[in-house]
Amino acid sequence: MLLRNLYKTLYNINVRKQAETEEPSVKAVLEKRERRDVSRDEGLLTRNERETLREWELRMEKLTVLEARVEQVAFILKDLGSST
């Protein structure tokens, strides 16, 4: 039961990461950042766009750390379950 909840949590984290990326303001800045001129010089982004990117990157980093921790717990529980 606990392992199933952890897998559900992993799914929810991935859904949240996708939703964060699909947010209209973030999506527009990410698309702009992919342009060749902007990718070479992020100074072409406005201050608000750079702040949006920093906030998005921070949220993604936190979600990635959370995902790794949940995966680690799931691995341990799965390993303990198979050794008994």
CYANA upper distance limits for C-alpha pairs under 8 A (distance plus 0.5 A):
  1 MET  CA      5 ASN  CA      6.91
  2 LEU  CA      6 LEU  CA      6.84
  3 LEU  CA      7 TYR  CA      6.85
  3 LEU  CA     74 ALA  CA      6.58
  3 LEU  CA     77 LEU  CA      7.39
  3 LEU  CA     78 LYS  CA      7.80
  4 ARG  CA      8 LYS  CA      6.73
  5 ASN  CA      9 THR  CA      6.61
  6 LEU  CA     10 LEU  CA      6.76
  6 LEU  CA     70 VAL  CA      7.06
  6 LEU  CA     71 GLU  CA      8.35
  6 LEU  CA     74 ALA  CA      6.79
  7 TYR  CA     11 TYR  CA      6.79
  7 TYR  CA     74 ALA  CA      8.07
  8 LYS  CA     12 ASN  CA      6.71
  9 THR  CA     13 ILE  CA      6.64
  9 THR  CA     70 VAL  CA      8.22
 10 LEU  CA     14 ASN  CA      6.84
 10 LEU  CA     67 GLU  CA      6.73
 10 LEU  CA     70 VAL  CA      7.45
 10 LEU  CA     71 GLU  CA      8.00
 11 TYR  CA     15 VAL  CA      6.76
 12 ASN  CA     16 ARG  CA      6.59
 13 ILE  CA     17 LYS  CA      6.69
 13 ILE  CA     63 LEU  CA      7.15
 13 ILE  CA     67 GLU  CA      7.17
 14 ASN  CA     18 GLN  CA      6.74
 15 VAL  CA     19 ALA  CA      6.63
 16 ARG  CA     20 GLU  CA      6.57
 17 LYS  CA     21 THR  CA      6.84
 17 LYS  CA     60 MET  CA      7.06
 17 LYS  CA     63 LEU  CA      7.54
 18 GLN  CA     22 GLU  CA      6.63
 19 ALA  CA     23 GLU  CA      6.71
 20 GLU  CA     26 VAL  CA      8.07
 20 GLU  CA     56 TRP  CA      7.83
 20 GLU  CA     60 MET  CA      8.46
 21 THR  CA     26 VAL  CA      6.75
 21 THR  CA     27 LYS  CA      6.49
 21 THR  CA     56 TRP  CA      8.36
 22 GLU  CA     26 VAL  CA      7.44
 22 GLU  CA     27 LYS  CA      6.02
 23 GLU  CA     27 LYS  CA      6.32
 24 PRO  CA     28 ALA  CA      6.61
 25 SER  CA     29 VAL  CA      6.99
 25 SER  CA     52 THR  CA      8.35
 26 VAL  CA     30 LEU  CA      6.57
 26 VAL  CA     52 THR  CA      7.09
 26 VAL  CA     53 LEU  CA      7.56
 26 VAL  CA     56 TRP  CA      7.71
 27 LYS  CA     31 GLU  CA      6.58
 28 ALA  CA     32 LYS  CA      6.66
 29 VAL  CA     33 ARG  CA      6.54
 29 VAL  CA     49 GLU  CA      6.67
 29 VAL  CA     52 THR  CA      8.17
 29 VAL  CA     53 LEU  CA      7.69
 30 LEU  CA     34 GLU  CA      6.93
 30 LEU  CA     53 LEU  CA      8.13
 31 GLU  CA     35 ARG  CA      7.54
 32 LYS  CA     38 VAL  CA      7.50
 33 ARG  CA     38 VAL  CA      5.92
 33 ARG  CA     39 SER  CA      6.03
 33 ARG  CA     42 GLU  CA      7.76
 33 ARG  CA     45 LEU  CA      8.36
 34 GLU  CA     38 VAL  CA      7.36
 34 GLU  CA     39 SER  CA      6.27
 35 ARG  CA     39 SER  CA      6.38
 36 ARG  CA     40 ARG  CA      6.95
 37 ASP  CA     41 ASP  CA      6.90
 38 VAL  CA     42 GLU  CA      5.70
 38 VAL  CA     43 GLY  CA      8.04
 38 VAL  CA     44 LEU  CA      6.38
 38 VAL  CA     45 LEU  CA      7.72
 45 LEU  CA     49 GLU  CA      6.29
 45 LEU  CA     50 ARG  CA      6.68
 46 THR  CA     50 ARG  CA      6.74
 47 ARG  CA     51 GLU  CA      6.65
 48 ASN  CA     52 THR  CA      6.58
 49 GLU  CA     53 LEU  CA      6.71
 50 ARG  CA     54 ARG  CA      6.67
 51 GLU  CA     55 GLU  CA      6.64
 52 THR  CA     56 TRP  CA      6.59
 53 LEU  CA     57 GLU  CA      6.47
 54 ARG  CA     58 LEU  CA      6.61
 55 GLU  CA     59 ARG  CA      6.73
 56 TRP  CA     60 MET  CA      6.60
 57 GLU  CA     61 GLU  CA      6.52
 58 LEU  CA     62 LYS  CA      6.74
 59 ARG  CA     63 LEU  CA      6.69
 60 MET  CA     64 THR  CA      6.52
 61 GLU  CA     65 VAL  CA      6.70
 62 LYS  CA     66 LEU  CA      6.66
 63 LEU  CA     67 GLU  CA      6.52
 64 THR  CA     68 ALA  CA      6.71
 65 VAL  CA     69 ARG  CA      6.76
 66 LEU  CA     70 VAL  CA      6.70
 67 GLU  CA     71 GLU  CA      6.58
 68 ALA  CA     72 GLN  CA      6.59
 69 ARG  CA     73 VAL  CA      6.83
 70 VAL  CA     74 ALA  CA      6.60
 71 GLU  CA     75 PHE  CA      6.54
 72 GLN  CA     76 ILE  CA      6.77
 73 VAL  CA     77 LEU  CA      6.65
 74 ALA  CA     78 LYS  CA      6.44
 75 PHE  CA     79 ASP  CA      6.46
 76 ILE  CA     80 LEU  CA      6.54
 77 LEU  CA     81 GLY  CA      6.52
 78 LYS  CA     82 SER  CA      6.81
 79 ASP  CA     83 SER  CA      6.82
 80 LEU  CA     84 THR  CA      7.09
